[in-house]
C-alpha cells in the first residue's frame, strides 16, 4: 500500500491530486532526457559561469525539443 503526504487543502478533487502526483514522473523524465540526450551530465568545467552557461544552453535545447514534440501532429507519427 502506498501513501502520499501533502499539505494541500482537504477539499482538493482527486483528479487534481492525481495530476499533481504525476508531475513528479514528468520531472524525472525531463531530467533524465537532459542528462542523457542533451548533454547535461557532460560538463567538466570548473567555473560557476561555465556551468551556468552549460545548464542554460541545455535548458534551451530541452525547451526547443519539448515545443517541437508538442507541435507535432499525432497523425504524422508512423504506426508500427
HELIX and SHEET records of a PDB file:
HELIX    1   1 UNK A   14  UNK A   36  1                                  23    
HELIX    2   2 UNK A   40  UNK A   42  5                                   3    
HELIX    3   3 UNK A   48  UNK A   71  1                                  24    
HELIX    4   4 UNK A   74  UNK A   76  5                                   3    
END                                                                             
